[in-house]
Amino acid sequence: MTVVPLSAAGDDAPLPQSGTPGGGFAGALQRALDGAEGALSRADAAERAFASGHGGLAELVVERARADIALALASATASRVTQGLTTLLGMQI
């Protein structure tokens, strides 16, 4: 982690960028959304396998529970980000 000292007002120096591509909050959010998409795909596949008689009920329930948790986490994250942005936009400068 690099600490950059604050400079005088009016300095137009660029802000430091994340050291790795896809890093930072945006990268973490993208990985979380990809994980939720994967969980939903696995749950869908487990449901199709169970419906066709090739999968077990236990696998279906576990995959559906994982997908539900991923969706709940994504929903809570979106809600918190929205709440944070609303707070920031409501501040007087």
Phi, psi and omega in degrees: 000135180253130177258124181252124180292150176290143180246175181297152179300144180094353177284124183260033179292141180292151178287147178294142180261162177297145184288338182238145176297137181076010181276183178078192184295318181298319179294319179295320179294319179296318178296321179295318179293322176296321177296320178294320179296319178296319179296320178294322179295318179294322178295319178296317179296320179295322178294317178296320179296319179294318181295328180273356177089010182259345183244162180264160180294323181298316179297320179299312182295318180295313181294322178293320179296318178298318179294320178297319178295317180297319179292320178296320179294317178296319179294316179295321179296314179299320179295317181292321178295317178298317178298318179295317178295320178298319178296315180296319181288337179276354180284143177271137182252000000 
